[in-house]
Structure formats: C-alpha cells, structure tokens
Amino acid sequence: MWHFLSGAILRYRIPILISVGLMTIFMGFMASKVDMEYRPANLLPSDDSTNVHYDRFRSLFSEDGNLIVLGVKGEEFYEQPNFAAWYRLGNDLRKLEGVDSVFSVAHLYNLQRNTELKRFDLVRVVKREPTTQSEVDSLRAVIESLPFYEGLLFNRETHAQLMMVFVDADKFNSKDRGDVIENITDLGQQFTREHMEVFYSGLPFIRTTISERVKGEMGKFVLLAAGVAATLLFLFFRSLKVVVVCLTVVIIGVIWSIGTISLFDYRINILMALIPPLIIVIGVPNGVFLLNKYHHEFKNHGNQIKALTRVIHKVGNATFMTNATTALGFATFIFTQSDMLKQFGVVASISIMGLFVLSILIIPGVFSFLPKPQERHTRHLDRQWLYYTVDRLVVWVTGHRTKVYIITVVLFVVGVYGITLIRATGNIVDDLPKDDPVLTDLKFMEDNFNGVMPFEIMIDTRKPGAITQPNTLKKIDQLQTVLSEHDELSKSLSIADALKFAKQGFYNGNPARYSLMNNNERSFIAPYLTGYEEGADIARLFVDSTRSVTRVTAQMADIGTTQMDDLIAELRPRIDSVFAGSGFDIMLTGTSVVFLKGTNYLVKNLFISLFLAILVIATVMSLLFRSWRMVIVSLVPNLFPLIITAAIMGYAGIPIKPSTILVFSIAFGISVDDTIHFLAKYRQELRLREWDIRTSVIRSVRETGVSMIYTSIVLFFGFGMFALSNFDGTVALGVLVSVTLLIAMLANLVLLPSLLLTLERSITTKSFNEPLLEIIDEEEDIELNELVVRRLDESGRDIEESENNNPS
C-alpha cells in the first residue's frame, strides 16, 4: 500500500497541494467562528444525582452563580465623601447593560408597617445621595440596626463593606460578557483612585477573567511553540527552507484543529486551548523523522525523487503507527463520562491524525519542487556529539547492565514512596498563581465574608404549604445555626430570615424583635404579609410556588475538594439530626457542591482513561509484535517514567487534579512511540543478523538513538514552554511532561535494550519475528551504493559482460 501511496503522492502532488490549500481555507473560515466557553464546565453525566438535584434547583430558583461582588474595607467608609461615592457607584453600575440589580448598604431596603393598608411597605434606607456627615451617621445607625444585612453586606468587626451586583445569566454565558466585566472594573478603578481600594470577586467575574486569559494564552503559546520549533529545526538542519516547510505544516495543522472544534460545535475551554500548541509540539517530530530519512537517502544515492519516494514508502508506515498510538492515547478520553474530556479526546485524536496526513502529503510534495539538498544540509547526519552520546548509551547497555538495574530499582522504590505523598485536590481557582489579583481579591472576600462560592441546601417537604409551618421554620432556623458554626460558610439566608425581618419591621425596626414569630404574633402579623406584593416577590427567592420546597442559601470559601468532602461529611449527619423524623428530602447543592463532585468524577475518569490507554496501546503492540512477553517488557520503560513523575509530584507537593493528571496520558501516548520504533528496528536487525541478539540490540540503539534524541529535544523544549503559563496547572503539565519524556527516552535507549540482552531468547520468540503488522520495510537496511544495476538481453545474458567478452 505504501509503495502505491508514495507514487501517487508525488505523481499528483500539484492537485494534492491545491486540495490541501482549499481545505485549509475552509477550516480557517470555520476556525474564525469558534467561540470561547463561558459557561461553567459540566463535569458530571446528565443523569448523575448531583446534576439532577442541581438542575431541579435551578428550575425552581434560577441560576445560583450570577453574582459579582465588590468589596472595600476601612473605618473611613462612613465618611461622607466615601459613602456618597459608594452610592453613586452603585447607581452607575445599575445602568450598565447586563446588570440586573445592585445591592449594598447604600442600596438596601427596609420594611415599614403600614397600619392603614394592613401591609408592609418596602422602602429604601438611602433615598438620595447624602450631602452631610450627619446624614451619613443617621443612615449608618439605621443600617447597623438591621441584623438581616449584617454578615451579608457589612462586617461590623472588620469594617468591610460589600456591593452585590446581580448580572444577566444569559449574557454572562455568551461572548458579550467581557465588556460587562470591563465596564464594572473601570467604574471600580475610578472609585479606587478617588476614595478606597476596591476588591472584585464572584463566580461570573472569576470565570470571565479565566476565560479571557485562556484565550490570550492560546495565542501566546501558539507563537511560542512556533518559535521553539523554528529555532530547533534551524539548529538541526541549518536550512530556512526546512524551517518554513515544517512550520507551514504545523500551522495548517493548528488551523485544522481549531476548525475541527468549530465543526463539532464545541467551544474553547482551558483543555481545548492546549490543543493548538500541542499540535505544533507533536507535529515537529514528524518533520524531523521524514527529513532525516530524506537527507539520509539523498546522501546515499543523490536521486531526489527516489529519496522522497522512499521517505513515504519506508517512514510513512512507522510514522503512521506512532501518530496512531499517540492519537489513541488521547482518544481514550472519549470513553469517559465527562463531556469536557470527550470533546478534548475527539478533537485531539482527529487533529493528530490530520497532522500525519498533512506531513506525508506536504513535505514530500513541496520538497520535490525545491532544489536538491546541498552538502551543508546533510551535515547534521554526521554530528559527532550525537554519535558520541549514542556510543555512551551502548556502553551502558553492554557493560553496565547491573548498574542500570540497581539504579532502576532504587528509583522505583523512591518513586513508590513518593507516590504515597501525593494528595488530590481541586479548587475553582486552583490553577491561578498565589499572587494573582483574582486570588488576593478572593482572599479578601473569604477573610471578611467567608467566601463567595455558592452553597445551597434544598429542602423538599413533599407537602404543599408545609414550608411556612412553625415547626418547619424552627428546623430551618436550627439548620442555619449549624451552618453558622463553620467558618468556611458565610451567613446563610432563608425564608426564616425573611420572616424575622418582617417581624422586626412590624415592631418599627426594633433589632431586639429580629426573631421567629410565636403563634400569637403570627395571628396579627400574617394579614400584613398576605397583601404584600413585594413580599411575594421576596418569598419566591426562597420558596417554590407550592410552598413545599425551599432553599437555604450561603456562600463559602474556595476550600478545595478535600476540605469540602470533610465539611459535607461533618454537616450531613448534623443536618439529618435536625430534620429527623420529618420525612423531608434534604439536598446539598449549588455550584460548590457540583464542582466538588465533578472534580472527583473527572479525576476518577482520567485514571480510567490512563489505564484504558495502557490497555489499548498494549493491544496495538501485541498486534505489532505478537509476543505477550515482549509487550510486558516494552511497557516497563513506558510505565517507569510515569512512576518517577508521580513521585516528583509527591515530593514537590504538586497535587493530583484535572490539569496535572493529564500528564500521564499525554506522556504515555507519546513515549510509547519510541518503544515501537526501537522494537521494530530490533526485529528487523534480528532477521538481517540471523538472530544475533547482542549485535541486533547494539545496532538498534545506534540506528534509533539519533532520531529519538532529536525528537526528545523538540518535545522537551516544546512542552517546557508551558512553564511560562499564568496557570499553575499548565506550568505543572509542561514541566512534568517534559521530564517524563526525557526519562522515557533514556528508559527506551538504556533500560529496554538492557532487558532484551538479559532476557534474550526467553522473550525474543518466533512469534515476535512474524508480526501481524509490519512497520519497517525489510529492504530499509540494504545499502544502495552496494547495489549493481544489470542490463540483460533477450536471452537473459548480461549485456555488459557480453560487451567485455567481445571488445570489437
């Protein structure tokens, strides 16, 4: 098949290149339509109970993560210029498109009893901008007499103030959200310059900030990856033509990958943003393999077209298999139950195979039009430092195998202990650096108001009207007392608080009356609630239309999945004891709970995908080598680096989380390529050397070592560039993958050959010699300069020989 393809690709190179160009234009058009993902990632299956409860909560009480908060702190807040400016800031924010309402101490409401109409009036505490200090002092006295707002909008002890900005959830799930955040921060910065420092937080603010950074980082890393690739290619080949052609291939691959995201109607999230730079990093080794073979062939016989034909014929199959195994490593994400991972797996695997197609079509096609390589272009084949390095590796394999095994065992033991030190965690802002403004502002909110992450408790009485029964209200109040004992949670609000507020309003704002109504009070306060339309609107925030389901809403600190697990484990039995015997269904939900369950589920699925990748690739290798012993031995140099990397994470305190666990699947899928190349070459050498195992191993190290070192250098620096990310998770991903691939290269060039020499014939069986799939062509090692072309006449005699015998 590859013989046919090599001829077809070169024969029809012009229409092929035109077709690639047209396809790239189409994919570029699709790429221009791709959108960022602004919605919170749904990590759970749709039928998961946590998801079902959260969907029901949202259907009854709307979205819980539509709040942006602005905070200030200082005793000077109640100075007239500052308080008046806070009032103006709230009014200006309310005018912004996408902002539904604003709530602060300068924009709060009080309940006043209207004895004539037997109802409550909802009145503004601050009816106009105060112009004197005495006005501010009077307003402060009223504000601080309202327990409903204490801990919610102001902290009396720390002198911190909060402004709640409720935003349009639909707008914030679209690409228009960035302008709203920018407008809010512009107004806040003006307040900071003229009065007091403003801190910003809330889920919409955090998600928007991270999404915009992801968008910026994708472009930055595409340029960085292209720069790294160009530099390394030029250092390797000393040819601008090589650099331009290889970069053209990977840039087209990037366009195709982004176009693929758009074609599947996916959006760019923090995982998808990794694909374009990954395509560049993974694609460059394809060019290195193909061009090394091209230059090697051309140096042997000087025939350009023959060299390009043999590149496709001989390296095409091996390159296809290595790209296929890498794609399979990513494709295992498709079998998880997480939509985000599935989408990442689909696009990554398709993009990698598309990159192979581009490499095998463009590189031979374009180089067939370029001038023949000059001597300086093939000089890289004779680099002495490379051959010296490979020679040292051969010395270790042949003369120091005992030391190799001792070092391996010691590292393995140290690695296993390091693995025991790994901790698993996940925070909503986990990947941001510690000094990031988003984190410092979030810390302000947590120190003064115990956090801004939504935490909800939904109570289903299963009886219409049961929520407003006195016994139910008492239980809700007891539940809120339990919640108040935990510093991780902010002040909670419920229908019980709303009724306490109404009671205080009935008694003319007396703070001592802020409590639940007794039976006697209910009889004369109830008529005021019945005819109170605004009160019905407030009640709908806490109670469903049948008054059988209610919510207790709070905010919480971004404490991480481990502490969150502990908190829920502590809360659940105490909540159950409060409602014991009631028959109520109590559900913990909200964005924080969904994120916790989703992160735990994602980590579990990533481990499953890793084991699945190992299983799938082991199956592929069994088809290639038809020897289960060889498959087991071949997995050793690929699993060993993963153990060492996991140990590094343990010793360095890098936690297991979605961004870091990707390291293992990515590194395994890439590193196994070297193993396939080495074992395929080893099998070929066995046939040529009549089963001389020692010679075959040595020649395999020498033949594959140079290409492995080349590609490992590219991959090391390619992934290493992620260390420049603004996200800690991406930094860890880049550094850990780089280290893993470096260890994998050494394992494949030292540990694997050592095992082959030690075990010898116990693993090198007849079935290994007779594969189901062939990778490297049998004639690859025949030296072309030793071949003689003979011309025969019609009788089969050698024409040159006849002429020599008949000189006349």
Buried (B, 14 or more C-beta within 10 A) or exposed (E): EBEEBBEEBBEEBEEBBEEBEEBBEBBBEBBEEBEBBBEBBBBBBEEBEBBBBBEBBBEBBEBBBBBBBBBBBBEEBBBBEBBBBBBBBBEBBBEBEBBEEBBBBBBBBBBBBEEEEBBBBBEEBBEEBBEEEEBBEEBBEBBBBBBBBBBBBBBEEEBBBBBBBBBBBEBBBBEBBBEBBEBBBEBBEBBBEEBBBBBBBBBBBBBBBBBBBBBEBBEBBBEBBBEBBBEBBEEBBBBEBBBEBBBBBBBBBBBBBBBBBBBEEBBBBBBBBBBBBBBBBBBBBBBBBBBBBBBBBBBBBEBBEBBBBBBBBBBBBBBBBBBBBBBBBBBBBBBBBBBBBBBBBBBBBBBBBBBBBBBBBBBBBBBBEEEEBEEEBBEBEEBEEBBEBBEEBBEBBBEBBEEBBEBBEEBBEBBEEBBEEBEBBBBBBBBBEEEBEBBEBBBBBBBBBBBBBBBBBBBBBEBEEBBBEEEBBEBBBBBBEBBBEBEBBBBBBBBBBBBBBBBBBBBEBEEEBBBBBEEEBBEEBEEBBEEBEEBEEBBEBBBBEEBBBBBBBBBBBBBBBBBBBEBBEEBEEEBEEBBEEBEBEBBBBBBBBBBBBBBBBBBBBBBBBBEBBBEBBBEBBBEBBBBBBBBBBBBBBBBBBBBBBBBBBBBEEBBBBBBBBBBBBBBBBBBBBBBBBBBBBBBBBBEBBEEEBEBBBBBBBBBBBBBBBBBBBBBBBBBBBBEEBBBBBBBBBBBBBBBBBBBBBBBBBBBBBBBBBBBEEEBBBEBBBEBEEBBBBEEBBEEBEEEEEEEEEEEEEEEEEEEEEEEE
